[in-house]
Amino acid sequence: MANATLTGKAEVTSLAATDKVFVNSGSKVRQISLSNLNTSLGVLNEADMAQVAFYTDFNETGTVILEQGGNLALVDYIFSRGGNYLMKNGGTCAKLNPNDPTKFSDGSAATLDGTKGHEMTMLPDYYYLVTTNKNGKPRLWISLKDIGGHYQPSQWMATHKGYMSGSALISRSGVVPTGNLTITQFWNAAQVNGANWGLANYTMRKTLALMFFTKYGTTLSQGGSILGDGLSGINSSYDNIRNITTGKSDSLGDGTGYVDVSDSVGNRVGSVSVFGVKDPFGQVWEFVGGCSPYNDKWYISDDCVAPVDGIPTWSNMRQLNRLQSGSGSYISQMQWGEYADLMAKAASGSSTTYYTDGYWYDISGRVLLWGGDADYGAFCGLVDAVAASGFSYAGASIGARLGFYGTPTIVSGAKYLTL
């Protein structure tokens, strides 16, 4: 064995606890079992993790029902730590009442017309780990303890689709989302609020989808009983939905669900809330920050970075393989990997199977759009994505959503009103 080469050997996708790997220990090449390696690294085994984490199996067999286990009592607690806030440009913010956003959590009256700050939603922090289940498919673990994978810090995503107020992109109730700007123009408008403001990024959207999937045990975001069809055009049309104003589901506060509303000609449609984020799919597409599609790769950053036409030079960046084609296909398999990436890997689904949402990729696509507009009907949803347009693309059916990348200062509602 000492003279055997390790190159060119067959690849495996999983290891047993007794399997061994080679390490450099004491300046010598030695072997260690996977079980002992995990113990040395402080990695929990699945029996230990089941006490401090919960898991969701994404078997990708066609069903939208997900298998779950572990400490499921943690689900509500982990995800309930987020919710809606009012935030000033400098990052000072106050928690809104989780059931009535017209008030702060301390009972003080809150104004949602943009004059007192942006309506923002905090997505809570957690640890996550992607392993492989007995079926050889992704198992996602989520915990408040370090379980050996990655830590997802809290993120600040605009509650509403963006609206141009003068030269600034803002998040407020009661306005029609702005379109007809390029991704760079939206970015520049976000930066008017300050250096820590940009466009809501891919990781925020991935986190929101994972929260929904694991909380409700289903991949059926749009079209099911939980969120309904949303502003997707299934019961209406793009022209009749485009001018619906933001805030129609404000009454749901930090909750998840939908509120029946009427389109411009009286058809019944729905305005959606997902953990407090309003209408994350339907009505208009949204440009995605921190993600540059180029040929066969996604270039992804979680920082407040300007959009780039081509391969970025962002200081903190990772790459992900990207499908180069797929026109109006339904996602059946995701990339997953260690970062739980919800980018399409294969397409053989439908609006009621697998991930239930569509994607459009083209090798020449230079911007990422998310969620779907009202014309896309059943293709819409929390993981619906398009990367098939040029960098300078703009249209009435494409908007954007703010993201805050600074460190917030959280104060009471009463204090907030004095600032």
Secondary structure, DSSP 8 states (H G I E B T S, - for coil): -TT---TT----S---TT-EEEEEETTEEEEEEHHHHHHHHT---HHHHHHHEEEEE---SS-SB-EEEE-TTHHHHHHTT-EEEEE-TTSEEEEB-SS-TTBBTTS-B---SSTT-EEEEEE--EEEEEEE-TTSSEEEEEESS--SSEEE--EEEESS--EEETTEEE--SSS----S--HHHHHHHHHTT-TTEEE-BHHHHHHHHHHHHHHHTBS--TTBTTTBS-BSSTTS-HHHHTT--TTTTGGGTT--EEEEEE-TTS-EEEEEEETTEE-SSBSSEEE-BSEEEETTEEEE--S-----SSS---SS-EEEE---EEEEEEEEEEEEGGGTEEEEEEE---TTSTT--EEEEETT--EEEES--GGGGGG-STT-EEEEE-TT---TTEEE-EEE-S--EEE-HHHHTT-
